[in-house]
Amino acid sequence: MNAIVYYSLTSWANSKDEEKQYPADFGGVLSKVEIYQCPDSGKRVMISNGIPDHKVTLQNSNAPCEVNWVVEVSTMMRVPRHDMKEVQD
């Protein structure tokens, strides 16, 4: 039986408007992303723990929590490389 484990960065509580650096301020809770492609449906499946892999400025007094989530998309959508920058028009 697999147990779901949630981690919370309680040191972030009541830190509104503070900037936190990744990974130094993330208390050992690191971003995790896995990308698969289903050979039968052709869908791309992305699984993440919801922890960002970049610095963040806290907009409220809540600490982030590690919560797994899954997204399925058509293979017609491109997955950007991790080091790509957004293009401004």
Backbone hydrogen bonds, N-H to C=O, Kabsch-Sander energy under -0.5 kcal/mol:
donor,donor_aa,acceptor,acceptor_aa,energy
5,V,3,A,-0.6
9,L,64,P,-1.8
10,T,8,S,-1.6
12,W,9,L,-2.1
13,A,10,T,-1.5
14,N,61,S,-1.6
15,S,12,W,-1.3
17,D,58,L,-2.6
18,E,15,S,-2.0
20,K,56,V,-3.4
25,D,21,Q,-2.9
26,F,23,P,-1.8
28,G,23,P,-0.5
29,V,26,F,-2.5
30,L,28,G,-0.9
34,E,47,I,-2.7
36,Y,45,V,-3.0
38,C,43,K,-2.9
42,G,38,C,-1.9
44,R,73,V,-3.2
45,V,36,Y,-2.9
46,M,71,V,-3.0
47,I,34,E,-2.8
48,S,69,W,-2.3
49,N,32,K,-1.6
56,V,20,K,-2.4
58,L,18,E,-2.7
58,L,56,V,-0.6
66,E,7,Y,-2.5
67,V,49,N,-1.8
67,V,65,C,-0.8
69,W,48,S,-2.4
71,V,46,M,-2.5
73,V,44,R,-2.6
77,M,74,S,-1.6
84,M,81,R,-1.7
